Amino acid sequence: MAAWPWWLQVSLVFVAARLVSAAIFVAAAIHQGTNPWFPPAPDYWNFITIWDGRWYQKAAESGYPSVLPVDQNGVVKENTWAFYALFPFLGRGVSAITGLGTLPSLTLIAMVAGLGAALVIYRLFRELAGRRTAMWGVVFVSTFPIAPILQVPYAESLNLLLLAASLLLVVRQQYLAAVPVVILMCFSRPTGVPFAAMLGMLLLWRLWQRFGPSRSSSAAASNGKLLSLAGLVVITGIAALAWPAIAWVVTGDPAAYTRTETAWRGDSLVPFKPWFDTGRMLFGPVLGVLAPFVFTGLFVLVMISKPVRALGTELRLWCASYMGYLLVFLHPQTSTFRMLLPLFPLALGAAMLSKSRAYRGTVVVMFLLLQVVWVVWLWAWAQLPGGGDYPP
C-alpha cells in the first residue's frame, strides 16, 4: 500500500475508520430505548440524525427567527441562532438539487467534508513531517474518540475541512489565497475569533523577526507578506464577528447570539467563571478552584513538549489560541469533548512522539475503545433522573 497514491491511502484510512464508527453506531442503536426522536432500536440513518442534527435541519428548512423566543421570565430559549448558517444552507442547496431530504443532504455533506478534511490534513502534516508520520497523524485524527461526529449531520466535518485548509495556506504563507477559505470557516462554526487571535500573534511574531533587535534575514517575511498577513488579520476579525452582527441586525438585539448560546445552560456569559463553577461541582470548593489552573498547566506542558514544538509556529499558535478561547468562553460539559476537535494538529505531535508500531497501534486501539464509550455514553439517549440527558 505504501506505493499507492497518497490520496488513495488517506481515503482508505478515513473510510475504514468511518466503517468502524458506523458499526459502533449500529450496535448502540440496537440498544437505544425510548427517546425524544423516534421509536426504540432505530436504524443507523435515523440514529445518526439526532441531537444538533435536528437543529441544523430546522435552520435549513425554517431559517432563523427575527424575534428571539423567550420564556415567561424573559430568558431567551434555545433557537437556531446558535447554529452557523453555512452548513444548513449547503444542506438546503443539496436538497434542492438532488431531491434528497434535508437530513440526508446534511449527512452527505458531512461525510464528503470529512473525507476532504482528511486529505487536507495529510497535506498540512506533510509540510512538517515525513510521509509515514503524516499518515499516522491522519490515522489518529480519523480514529479520535469523537471522530464519529465526522459522519453525522453536524458542522464539525465542514469546519474541520475549512480550518485545515486555512492553516495549510497560512503555513505556506499564502495569506491572500486564505481569505475566502477563512471567511467560509467563520460561517461554519465559531472558530473565527481564535483564528483571528492566532493570526494577530503570528503577525506580531513576523514583525519581531523582521524589525526586532535579534532579527534574522533568513526567517523574516517580506514587506508584501507582512501586508498580506495584516490584511488577513483584519478580514478574519471582521468575518469572526459577522454572525453575531447578523443576528443583531435580524433580531434587533445586540446580544442575540450570546443570549442564544447561553440558553443551553441558562446562565449569562461571564468569561472564565464556568470553569470554576464546574470545577467546584466536580471536585468541591477547594480542589474545584484549583482544577482550572491544573488543567491549564497540563496544557502548557503539552505545548512546550518536544513533539509539539516540532509542529511549527503557526500550528502551536493556533492550538494555544483555541484553547485560550475555550478557557475564556466555554461552559465545560460533555460537549467539550467534541469541541476539542479543532486541536487536531496535536495528533501530529502524538505521531511524532514515537515511531514504535506498538505505541501507535495502541493509541489507535484506545481511541476506538473510547469511541464506544463516547457513542454509548453521550450519543445514545438515556434519560437522567432529573430529565434530559448529557449532550454529545
C-alpha positions as CSV (number, residue, x, y, z in Angstrom):
1,M,0.0,0.0,0.0
2,A,2.9,2.4,0.5
3,A,3.3,2.6,-3.3
4,W,-0.3,3.7,-3.8
5,P,-1.1,7.4,-4.3
6,W,-1.2,9.4,-1.1
7,W,-4.8,10.5,-1.7
8,L,-5.9,6.9,-2.0
9,Q,-4.1,5.8,1.1
10,V,-5.7,8.7,3.1
11,S,-9.1,8.0,1.6
12,L,-8.9,4.3,2.6
13,V,-7.8,5.2,6.1
14,F,-10.7,7.6,6.6
15,V,-13.4,5.3,5.0
16,A,-12.2,2.3,7.1
17,A,-12.3,4.4,10.3
18,R,-15.9,5.6,9.4
19,L,-17.0,2.0,8.8
20,V,-15.7,1.1,12.3
21,S,-17.6,4.1,13.7
22,A,-20.7,3.0,11.8
23,A,-20.5,-0.4,13.4
24,I,-20.4,1.2,16.8
25,F,-23.4,3.4,16.0
26,V,-25.3,0.3,14.8
27,A,-24.5,-1.7,17.9
28,A,-25.6,1.2,20.1
29,A,-28.8,1.8,18.1
30,I,-29.9,-1.8,18.7
31,H,-30.0,-1.0,22.5
32,Q,-31.5,2.5,22.1
33,G,-34.6,2.7,24.2
34,T,-37.3,5.4,24.4
35,N,-36.1,8.8,23.2
36,P,-37.4,12.1,22.0
37,W,-36.9,11.5,18.3
38,F,-38.1,8.0,17.2
39,P,-39.2,4.6,18.4
40,P,-36.7,2.3,20.2
41,A,-34.0,0.5,18.3
42,P,-33.8,2.8,15.3
43,D,-31.8,2.1,12.1
44,Y,-28.4,3.6,11.5
45,W,-29.6,6.5,9.4
46,N,-32.1,7.7,12.0
47,F,-29.8,7.1,14.9
48,I,-27.1,9.4,13.5
49,T,-29.5,12.3,12.8
50,I,-30.4,13.1,16.5
51,W,-29.2,15.9,18.8
52,D,-27.9,19.0,16.9
53,G,-28.6,17.4,13.6
54,R,-32.3,18.2,14.1
55,W,-31.4,21.9,14.9
56,Y,-29.4,22.1,11.6
57,Q,-32.4,20.6,9.8
58,K,-34.6,23.3,11.3
59,A,-32.2,26.0,10.3
60,A,-32.1,24.7,6.8
61,E,-35.8,24.4,6.4
62,S,-37.1,27.3,8.5
63,G,-34.2,29.7,8.7
64,Y,-33.6,31.9,11.7
65,P,-36.1,33.7,13.9
66,S,-36.5,37.5,13.6
67,V,-37.8,37.6,17.2
68,L,-35.9,35.6,19.8
69,P,-38.1,33.1,21.7
70,V,-38.2,33.8,25.4
71,D,-39.8,32.1,28.4
72,Q,-42.1,33.8,31.0
73,N,-39.1,35.3,32.7
74,G,-37.8,36.9,29.5
75,V,-34.9,34.5,29.2
76,V,-34.0,33.5,25.7
77,K,-34.9,29.9,24.8
78,E,-33.0,27.5,22.6
79,N,-33.2,28.5,18.9
80,T,-31.3,28.2,15.6
81,W,-29.2,31.3,16.0
82,A,-26.7,29.1,17.9
83,F,-26.0,27.2,14.6
84,Y,-23.9,29.0,12.0
85,A,-25.5,29.3,8.6
86,L,-23.0,27.7,6.1
87,F,-23.7,24.1,6.9
88,P,-27.6,24.3,6.9
89,F,-27.6,26.5,3.8
90,L,-25.4,24.0,1.9
91,G,-27.8,21.3,3.1
92,R,-30.8,23.3,1.7
93,G,-28.9,23.6,-1.6
94,V,-28.0,20.0,-1.9
95,S,-31.6,19.0,-1.0
96,A,-33.0,21.3,-3.8
97,I,-30.6,20.0,-6.4
98,T,-30.7,16.2,-5.6
99,G,-34.3,15.9,-4.2
100,L,-32.9,14.3,-1.0
101,G,-34.4,15.2,2.3
102,T,-32.7,17.8,4.4
103,L,-31.1,15.4,6.9
104,P,-29.8,13.0,4.2
105,S,-28.3,16.0,2.4
106,L,-26.6,17.3,5.6
107,T,-25.3,13.8,6.3
108,L,-23.9,13.6,2.8
109,I,-22.2,17.0,3.1
110,A,-20.7,16.0,6.5
111,M,-19.3,12.7,5.1
112,V,-17.8,14.3,2.0
113,A,-16.4,17.2,4.0
114,G,-14.9,14.7,6.5
115,L,-13.0,12.9,3.7
116,G,-11.9,16.3,2.3
117,A,-10.7,17.3,5.7
118,A,-8.6,14.1,6.0
119,L,-6.9,14.8,2.6
120,V,-6.1,18.4,3.5
121,I,-4.9,17.4,7.0
122,Y,-2.4,15.0,5.4
123,R,-1.1,17.8,3.1
124,L,-0.8,20.0,6.2
125,F,1.1,17.4,8.1
126,R,3.4,16.7,5.2
127,E,4.6,20.3,5.4
128,L,6.1,19.4,8.8
129,A,6.8,15.7,8.8
130,G,7.6,12.7,6.7
131,R,5.1,10.6,4.8
132,R,4.7,7.8,7.3
133,T,4.4,10.1,10.3
134,A,1.9,12.4,8.5
135,M,-0.1,9.3,7.6
136,W,-0.2,8.2,11.2
137,G,-1.3,11.7,12.2
138,V,-4.3,11.2,9.8
139,V,-5.0,7.8,11.3
140,F,-5.1,9.4,14.8
141,V,-7.5,12.2,13.6
142,S,-9.7,9.6,11.8
143,T,-10.0,7.4,14.9
144,F,-10.3,10.2,17.6
145,P,-12.7,9.2,20.4
146,I,-15.1,11.9,19.0
147,A,-14.3,11.1,15.3
148,P,-17.8,9.6,14.8
149,I,-19.0,13.2,14.7
150,L,-17.4,13.4,11.2
151,Q,-20.2,11.2,9.7
152,V,-23.3,12.7,11.3
153,P,-25.2,15.8,10.2
154,Y,-23.1,18.2,12.4
155,A,-21.0,21.1,11.1
156,E,-17.8,19.7,12.6
157,S,-16.5,18.0,9.5
158,L,-17.1,21.0,7.3
159,N,-15.5,23.3,9.8
160,L,-12.5,20.9,10.1
161,L,-12.1,20.9,6.3
162,L,-12.1,24.7,6.2
163,L,-9.9,25.1,9.3
164,A,-7.3,22.6,7.9
165,A,-7.3,24.4,4.6
166,S,-6.9,27.8,6.3
167,L,-4.0,26.5,8.4
168,L,-2.3,24.9,5.3
169,L,-2.5,28.2,3.4
170,V,-1.2,30.1,6.4
171,V,1.7,27.7,6.9
172,R,2.6,28.1,3.3
173,Q,2.3,31.9,3.7
174,Q,-0.4,32.1,1.0
175,Y,-2.3,34.7,3.0
176,L,-4.3,36.2,0.2
177,A,-5.4,32.8,-1.0
178,A,-6.6,32.0,2.5
179,V,-9.1,34.9,2.6
180,P,-12.1,33.2,1.0
181,V,-11.4,30.0,2.9
182,V,-11.2,31.8,6.2
183,I,-14.4,33.7,5.6
184,L,-16.3,30.4,4.9
185,M,-14.7,28.9,8.0
186,C,-16.1,31.8,10.1
187,F,-19.6,31.0,8.9
188,S,-19.3,27.2,9.6
189,R,-18.6,27.2,13.4
190,P,-17.4,29.7,16.0
191,T,-13.6,29.3,15.3
192,G,-13.1,32.7,13.7
193,V,-12.3,34.6,16.9
194,P,-9.4,32.3,18.0
195,F,-8.2,32.1,14.4
196,A,-8.1,35.9,14.3
197,A,-6.2,35.9,17.6
198,M,-3.7,33.4,16.2
199,L,-3.1,35.5,13.1
200,G,-2.6,38.6,15.2
201,M,0.0,36.9,17.3
202,L,1.6,35.5,14.1
203,L,1.8,39.0,12.7
204,L,3.5,40.3,15.8
205,W,6.0,37.5,15.7
206,R,6.8,38.1,12.0
207,L,7.2,41.8,12.7
208,W,9.6,41.0,15.6
209,Q,11.6,38.7,13.3
210,R,11.9,41.4,10.7
211,F,12.4,44.5,12.9
212,G,13.3,43.3,16.3
213,P,16.8,43.5,17.8
214,S,17.5,39.9,17.1
215,R,16.1,40.0,13.6
216,S,17.1,37.2,11.2
217,S,17.1,37.9,7.5
218,S,16.6,34.3,6.7
219,A,13.4,33.9,8.8
220,A,12.0,37.4,8.2
221,A,9.0,37.8,6.0
222,S,9.0,40.4,3.1
223,N,7.0,43.6,3.3
224,G,4.5,42.2,0.9
225,K,4.0,39.1,3.0
226,L,3.6,41.2,6.2
227,L,1.0,43.4,4.5
228,S,-0.9,40.3,3.2
229,L,-0.9,38.8,6.7
230,A,-2.1,42.1,8.2
231,G,-4.9,42.2,5.7
232,L,-5.9,38.6,6.6
233,V,-5.9,39.5,10.3
234,V,-8.4,42.4,9.7
235,I,-10.6,40.4,7.4
236,T,-10.7,37.4,9.7
237,G,-11.6,39.7,12.7
238,I,-14.5,41.2,10.7
239,A,-15.7,37.7,9.5
240,A,-15.4,36.3,13.0
241,L,-17.9,38.9,14.3
242,A,-20.2,38.8,11.2
243,W,-22.5,36.1,12.5
244,P,-23.3,37.8,15.9
245,A,-23.7,41.0,13.9
246,I,-26.2,39.4,11.5
247,A,-28.1,38.0,14.5
248,W,-28.2,41.6,15.9
249,V,-29.4,43.1,12.6
250,V,-32.1,40.5,12.1
251,T,-33.5,40.4,15.7
252,G,-32.7,43.9,16.8
253,D,-31.0,42.5,19.9
254,P,-27.2,43.3,20.1
255,A,-26.7,40.2,22.3
256,A,-28.9,37.9,20.3
257,Y,-26.2,35.4,19.6
258,T,-24.6,35.3,23.0
259,R,-28.0,35.1,24.7
260,T,-28.9,32.2,22.5
261,E,-25.6,30.4,23.2
262,T,-26.2,30.7,26.9
263,A,-29.7,29.3,26.6
264,W,-28.3,25.8,26.7
265,R,-27.1,26.3,30.2
266,G,-29.5,29.0,31.5
267,D,-26.8,31.5,32.6
268,S,-25.1,34.7,31.4
269,L,-21.8,34.7,29.6
270,V,-19.1,35.5,32.2
271,P,-15.5,34.9,31.0
272,F,-13.6,32.1,32.9
273,K,-16.4,31.7,35.5
274,P,-18.0,28.5,34.1
275,W,-14.7,26.6,34.5
276,F,-14.6,27.4,38.3
277,D,-18.3,26.6,38.6
278,T,-17.8,23.2,37.0
279,G,-14.6,22.6,39.0
280,R,-16.4,23.2,42.3
281,M,-19.3,21.0,41.2
282,L,-17.0,18.1,40.3
283,F,-14.2,18.4,42.9
284,G,-15.5,20.5,45.7
285,P,-15.0,24.1,46.9
286,V,-11.2,23.9,47.3
287,L,-10.0,21.5,44.6
288,G,-12.6,22.9,42.3
289,V,-10.9,26.3,42.3
290,L,-7.5,24.7,41.6
291,A,-8.8,22.4,38.8
292,P,-8.8,25.0,36.0
293,F,-5.2,26.0,36.9
294,V,-4.1,22.4,36.9
295,F,-5.8,21.8,33.6
296,T,-4.1,24.9,32.1
297,G,-0.7,23.9,33.5
298,L,-1.0,20.4,31.9
299,F,-1.9,22.0,28.6
300,V,1.2,24.3,28.8
301,L,3.3,21.2,29.4
302,V,1.9,19.7,26.3
303,M,2.6,22.8,24.3
304,I,6.3,23.0,25.4
305,S,6.9,19.3,24.8
306,K,9.4,18.4,22.1
307,P,6.9,16.8,19.6
308,V,4.5,19.8,19.8
309,R,7.4,22.3,19.4
310,A,8.1,20.5,16.1
311,L,4.7,21.5,14.8
312,G,6.0,25.0,14.0
313,T,4.9,28.5,14.9
314,E,1.6,28.6,13.1
315,L,0.1,25.3,14.5
316,R,1.3,25.9,18.0
317,L,-0.2,29.4,18.0
318,W,-3.5,28.0,16.7
319,C,-3.7,25.4,19.5
320,A,-2.8,28.0,22.1
321,S,-5.3,30.5,20.8
322,Y,-8.1,28.0,20.5
323,M,-7.5,26.6,24.0
324,G,-7.4,30.1,25.3
325,Y,-10.7,30.8,23.6
326,L,-12.3,27.8,25.3
327,L,-10.9,28.8,28.7
328,V,-12.4,32.3,28.3
329,F,-15.8,31.5,26.8
330,L,-16.7,27.8,27.1
331,H,-19.0,26.3,29.6
332,P,-17.3,23.0,30.2
333,Q,-19.7,20.0,30.0
334,T,-20.0,16.8,28.0
335,S,-20.0,18.6,24.6
336,T,-16.5,19.9,25.5
337,F,-15.0,16.6,24.1
338,R,-16.5,17.4,20.7
339,M,-15.3,21.0,20.9
340,L,-11.6,19.8,21.2
341,L,-11.6,18.6,17.6
342,P,-10.0,21.8,16.2
343,L,-6.9,20.9,18.3
344,F,-6.3,18.2,15.6
345,P,-2.7,19.4,14.9
346,L,-1.8,17.8,18.3
347,A,-2.4,14.4,16.5
348,L,0.8,15.0,14.5
349,G,2.6,15.7,17.7
350,A,1.3,12.4,19.1
351,A,2.6,10.6,16.0
352,M,6.0,12.3,16.4
353,L,6.2,11.2,20.0
354,S,7.4,7.7,19.0
355,K,7.9,5.7,15.8
356,S,7.1,2.5,17.6
357,R,4.4,0.5,15.9
358,A,3.3,-0.8,19.3
359,Y,2.8,2.7,20.6
360,R,1.0,3.9,17.5
361,G,-1.2,0.8,17.3
362,T,-2.0,1.1,21.0
363,V,-3.1,4.7,20.5
364,V,-5.5,3.7,17.7
365,V,-7.0,0.8,19.7
366,M,-7.5,3.0,22.8
367,F,-9.1,5.7,20.5
368,L,-11.5,3.1,19.0
369,L,-12.5,1.8,22.5
370,L,-13.1,5.4,23.6
371,Q,-15.4,5.8,20.6
372,V,-17.5,3.1,22.1
373,V,-17.6,5.0,25.3
374,W,-18.5,8.3,23.6
375,V,-21.3,6.8,21.5
376,V,-22.9,4.7,24.3
377,W,-22.5,7.3,27.0
378,L,-23.2,10.6,25.1
379,W,-24.8,9.9,21.7
380,A,-27.3,7.3,22.7
381,W,-30.2,8.8,24.7
382,A,-30.7,7.6,28.3
383,Q,-32.9,9.9,30.4
384,L,-31.3,11.2,33.6
385,P,-33.2,11.1,36.9
386,G,-33.9,14.9,36.6
387,G,-34.9,14.7,33.0
388,G,-33.0,15.1,29.8
389,D,-29.6,13.6,29.0
390,Y,-26.0,14.6,28.6
391,P,-25.4,16.1,25.2
392,P,-22.6,14.8,22.9
